[in-house]
C-alpha cells in the first residue's frame, strides 16, 4: 500500500512480450561510475549495459549525446536496460544485440 500512496509502486503498461522490467520504476542501482539516480540528474535517458557488452560500449551515444548517458552495471548482470529520465524502464532485454539496442534507442530516444 505504501508503494501506491507514494507513487513508487505505479507501473506503466508494457507491450505484450516485453521484459518484466519494462514500464516499472528502476531502483537506484550501482553502476561502474556511480549510481543510477546520480546519472538521471542530468535529465537524460540512461542506457545500462553489461560491463563486457558488444551491444553498446560505454560512452557510445550514437549521436544522442544531449539526450543519452551510457553506463555499465557494477555487477555481472546481463540485462541491458534503458531508463527514462523519470526513472522508469523504457526498454530492457537479456543479452541484447547491438541491433536490438539501436532499435530501442531509436524508438525511445530518437
C-alpha positions as CSV (number, residue, x, y, z in Angstrom):
1,X,0.0,0.0,0.0
2,X,2.9,2.4,0.7
3,X,4.1,2.0,-2.9
4,X,0.7,3.1,-4.2
5,X,0.4,6.0,-1.9
6,X,3.9,7.3,-2.7
7,X,3.6,6.6,-6.4
8,X,6.7,4.3,-6.4
9,X,4.5,1.2,-6.9
10,X,3.0,2.6,-10.1
11,X,3.9,0.8,-13.3
12,X,3.1,1.7,-16.9
13,X,1.6,-1.0,-19.2
14,X,4.2,-2.7,-21.2
15,X,3.8,-4.2,-24.7
16,X,3.0,-7.9,-24.9
17,X,6.1,-10.0,-24.6
18,X,8.2,-7.1,-23.2
19,X,10.8,-7.7,-20.5
20,X,9.3,-7.8,-17.0
21,X,11.2,-4.6,-16.0
22,X,9.7,-2.5,-18.9
23,X,7.3,0.1,-17.5
24,X,8.4,-0.3,-13.9
25,X,10.3,2.1,-11.7
26,X,14.0,1.2,-11.6
27,X,15.7,1.2,-8.2
28,X,18.8,3.2,-7.5
29,X,21.4,0.6,-8.7
30,X,25.1,0.7,-8.6
31,X,26.9,1.5,-11.8
32,X,30.6,1.3,-12.6
33,X,30.9,5.1,-12.3
34,X,28.4,5.9,-9.6
35,X,24.7,5.2,-9.1
36,X,21.7,5.3,-11.4
37,X,19.9,8.2,-9.7
38,X,23.1,10.3,-9.9
39,X,23.2,9.7,-13.7
40,X,19.5,10.6,-14.0
41,X,20.0,14.0,-12.5
42,X,21.1,15.3,-15.9
43,X,17.6,14.8,-17.3
44,X,18.7,12.3,-19.9
45,X,17.9,8.7,-20.7
46,X,20.4,6.2,-19.2
47,X,21.4,3.1,-21.1
48,X,22.8,0.5,-18.7
49,X,24.8,-2.3,-20.4
50,X,26.6,-5.3,-19.1
51,X,30.2,-4.5,-18.4
52,X,31.6,-6.6,-21.2
53,X,28.9,-6.0,-23.8
54,X,29.3,-5.6,-27.5
55,X,25.8,-4.1,-27.7
56,X,26.7,-0.5,-26.9
57,X,30.1,0.2,-25.5
58,X,30.1,2.7,-22.5
59,X,30.4,6.2,-23.9
60,X,28.9,5.4,-27.3
61,X,25.7,7.5,-27.6
62,X,25.2,7.2,-31.3
63,X,24.8,10.9,-31.9
64,X,22.4,11.3,-28.9
65,X,24.9,12.9,-26.5
66,X,22.4,15.6,-25.4
67,X,19.7,13.0,-24.6
68,X,21.5,9.9,-23.5
69,X,24.0,8.7,-20.9
70,X,25.6,5.3,-21.3
71,X,26.8,3.4,-18.3
72,X,27.6,-0.2,-17.3
73,X,26.4,-2.3,-14.4
74,X,28.8,-2.5,-11.4
75,X,27.8,-6.2,-11.1
76,X,27.9,-9.1,-13.6
77,X,24.3,-8.5,-14.6
78,X,23.4,-9.4,-18.2
79,X,20.4,-7.2,-18.7
80,X,20.6,-4.2,-21.0
81,X,18.3,-1.5,-19.6
82,X,17.1,1.8,-21.0
83,X,15.9,4.1,-18.2
84,X,13.7,7.1,-18.9
85,X,14.7,10.5,-17.2
86,X,11.8,9.9,-14.7
87,X,13.4,6.6,-13.5
88,X,11.1,4.2,-15.3
89,X,12.3,1.4,-17.6
90,X,11.6,2.3,-21.2
91,X,13.1,-1.0,-22.5
92,X,15.0,-4.0,-21.3
93,X,16.4,-7.2,-22.7
94,X,18.6,-10.1,-21.6
95,X,21.7,-10.5,-23.7
96,X,20.7,-7.8,-26.2
97,X,22.4,-7.5,-29.6
98,X,23.7,-4.2,-30.9
99,X,20.8,-4.1,-33.4
100,X,18.2,-4.5,-30.6
101,X,19.8,-1.8,-28.6
102,X,19.9,0.6,-31.5
103,X,16.2,-0.1,-32.3
104,X,15.2,0.6,-28.7
105,X,17.2,3.8,-28.7
106,X,15.7,5.0,-32.0
107,X,12.2,4.3,-30.7
108,X,12.5,5.8,-27.2
109,X,15.2,8.5,-27.5
110,X,15.1,9.3,-31.2
